Amino acid sequence: MIDGLAFQEQCALLALGIDSDRRKHALGLREGKTENAGVAKALFADLIERGLTIARRLFVIDETNARRTALRQTFGDVAVVQRCQDIGTGLL
């Protein structure tokens, strides 16, 4: 899951992994505007540099086109994207 978070006046983008036992793992955090494809690409590049391997993965994002663009540019067709609906409860 990729989601934006607000900390006081700062914004960050968070990558959260969910394993086969349904446990959540914080994978990465990148400070910057959450609607910016460059910030998302930097987060994904950091994940890859630290050893994240992608064969075919499901990425859950909100309606932000910047994140979809960054996913496609970084992972190509192996990134399966599911859009979620924001119901105002924060990160799922």
C-alpha positions in Angstrom: 0.0 0.0 0.0 1.2 3.5 -0.8 -0.3 6.4 1.1 0.4 10.0 2.0 0.7 11.1 5.6 0.7 14.5 7.2 2.9 15.3 10.2 2.1 18.7 11.5 3.0 20.9 8.5 5.1 18.2 6.8 4.0 15.6 4.3 5.4 12.1 3.5 4.7 9.1 1.4 4.7 5.7 3.1 5.1 2.3 1.5 3.4 -0.4 3.6 3.8 -4.1 2.8 1.3 -6.8 3.9 2.7 -10.4 4.0 0.9 -13.7 3.4 0.1 -13.9 7.1 -1.6 -10.4 6.9 1.1 -8.7 9.0 1.9 -5.1 8.0 5.5 -4.0 7.5 6.6 -0.4 7.0 8.9 -0.6 3.9 9.8 3.0 3.3 9.0 6.6 4.0 9.9 9.6 1.8 9.3 13.2 2.8 7.7 15.5 0.2 4.5 16.3 -1.4 2.4 13.2 -1.6 0.9 14.1 -5.0 4.3 14.3 -6.7 5.5 11.5 -9.0 9.1 12.4 -8.3 8.7 11.8 -4.6 7.0 8.4 -5.3 9.7 7.4 -7.8 12.4 8.3 -5.2 10.6 6.1 -2.6 10.4 3.2 -5.1 14.0 3.6 -6.1 15.0 3.5 -2.4 13.0 0.3 -1.9 14.7 -1.4 -4.9 18.1 -0.2 -3.8 17.5 -1.8 -0.4 16.6 -5.2 -1.9 12.8 -5.1 -2.7 12.2 -7.6 -5.5 9.3 -7.4 -7.8 8.0 -10.3 -9.8 4.4 -9.4 -9.9 2.9 -7.4 -7.0 -0.3 -5.7 -6.2 0.0 -2.0 -5.3 -2.9 -0.3 -3.5 -3.1 3.4 -4.0 -5.7 6.1 -3.8 -6.9 8.2 -6.7 -3.6 10.0 -7.2 -2.4 9.8 -10.8 1.1 10.8 -9.7 1.6 7.5 -7.8 0.2 5.4 -10.7 2.6 7.2 -13.1 5.5 6.5 -10.8 4.6 2.9 -10.4 4.3 2.3 -14.2 7.6 4.2 -14.8 9.4 2.2 -12.1 8.0 -1.3 -12.3 6.3 -1.4 -15.7 3.7 -4.2 -16.3 4.7 -6.2 -13.3 2.9 -3.7 -11.1 -0.7 -4.5 -10.7 -2.5 -1.4 -9.4 -5.7 -1.4 -7.4 -7.3 1.9 -6.5 -8.9 2.2 -3.1 -11.5 4.7 -2.0 -10.5 7.1 0.8 -13.1 6.9 3.5 -11.3 9.3 5.8 -9.9 6.8 8.2 -6.2 7.1 7.2 -4.0 4.3 6.1 -5.8 1.0 6.0 
